[in-house]
Amino acid sequence: MASSSSSTLSVPNHPATSSITRPCGPLQGMSLLAPQRLPLAAPVLHSRPVRTPEAISGLASVWRKIHGADDWSGLVDPLSPLLREEIVRYGELVAACYKAFDVDPSSPRHLNCKYGKRRMLREVGLGSSGYEITKYVYATPGVEVPMQAGVRCGRWIGYVAVSSDDDTRRFGRRDVLVSFRGTVTATEWIANLMSTLTPANLDPHDPRRDVKVESGFLSLYTSADATSRFGPGSCREQLLHEVSRLIDKHKGEEMSITVAGHSMGSALALLFGYDLAELGLNRLRFLQREIPIAVYSFGGPRVGNTGFKKRIEELGVKVLRVVNVRDPVTKLPGLLLNENWKAFGGRFELPWSCSFYAHVGVELELDFFEMQNPACVHDLQTYIGLLKRPKVMQVHKEGVDLLAKARMLLRKKTSKKLPGWPWPDAARQMSNLAQSLRLI
């Protein structure tokens, strides 16, 4: 895999900023299972993907490049309009998971999807997305919360979908999509905090002890709930079975596999993309071809060590990480011991670098921050909103402190010092953000 590239985009300091940032308040009816200050638990989805005929026809002819065949070379900096539309499209298909997740404890569908598979995308405003959902996916946190009953039950975490016949022709291939939501319940938060690296061991024929991932993410991916009325099996088993079925069904067609997720969901997306390729399920040996796998990660944390990163690159899994440089989740785990410290002086590999966390893939950096609502730095809908409005994006020069610049401009305008009250308020807001993200 080619070396990572990045493009940093920021919101100009003018009133248009407020039009693309949304409040990140709690969901109505949120139970104690869902912490009250979750910037990622309640993105609001109001619009459906808008795809012009020109964009669709253009995608059909270059879909492999847009899907990461060349590691998005020449498409990220500057950001290609066609790639931008694809990122928005997949982002909204991930946001649909939040919109459809039932967090009302009085509901008979509590912790499940509100709608049936046939109408879910239509109910959340994505009826024209071009996909048909074939399976709902459930994940079981491998942890228990004392004094809470039923905490190990499987929760709806996302879905598997496949492009329709008409849209397959427009997309240029049959696209199998796996979409994951981020953290909502308390046990999922606890799983996120299990930051010990552990061998993935996903291929029984080749354990690859050097490939290690965060134990909490792996537990969520591999733990099973045998009592689930939706059928036994871990998140992993459900996904491998369904995607294998779709591959076999459409094996004579041009195909792609796209895995997308936000926050914790992006970690699951990366684990599944790796797992699928490690087992070789995307390799059609009798046809002597390989189905390309691409992961679209939104606000994702680090998932594994340098061995994990190296193996994903060897397997040819393409990863595009869309991150906000102000988003603390994208800095975790491995806040200190990460890929930036693996070599000393740029020449000598440290003996313990195999225990360092490392980001994977090509990075597209956004830069946004709202003083009155810092929690929105991790909000998926804010990510999508900025990408949908390229006219309000500008290149962020490396090393520019936007807050310092804003203070300087305001001082010039008023010729006075900034009033003292906004800064303590901002500090309180940042404290709330850190607590809601379990950073402190």
Secondary structure as UniProt FT lines:
FT   STRAND          8..10
FT   HELIX           15..19
FT   TURN            28..29
FT   TURN            32..33
FT   TURN            39..41
FT   HELIX           53..66
FT   TURN            67..79
FT   HELIX           81..100
FT   TURN            105..106
FT   TURN            108..111
FT   TURN            117..119
FT   HELIX           120..123
FT   TURN            124..125
FT   TURN            127..128
FT   STRAND          131..139
FT   TURN            146..147
FT   TURN            149..152
FT   STRAND          155..163
FT   HELIX           165..171
FT   STRAND          174..180
FT   HELIX           186..192
FT   STRAND          197..199
FT   TURN            204..205
FT   TURN            209..210
FT   STRAND          212..214
FT   HELIX           215..222
FT   TURN            226..227
FT   TURN            229..230
FT   HELIX           235..249
FT   TURN            250..252
FT   STRAND          255..262
FT   HELIX           264..278
FT   TURN            279..282
FT   STRAND          283..284
FT   TURN            285..288
FT   STRAND          289..290
FT   STRAND          293..298
FT   STRAND          304..305
FT   HELIX           306..315
FT   STRAND          318..324
FT   TURN            325..326
FT   HELIX           328..331
FT   HELIX           339..341
FT   STRAND          343..344
FT   TURN            345..347
FT   STRAND          348..349
FT   TURN            351..352
FT   HELIX           353..355
FT   STRAND          357..358
FT   STRAND          362..367
FT   TURN            371..372
FT   HELIX           374..378
FT   HELIX           380..387
FT   HELIX           390..392
FT   STRAND          394..395
FT   TURN            398..399
FT   HELIX           402..414
FT   HELIX           422..436
FT   TURN            437..438
//
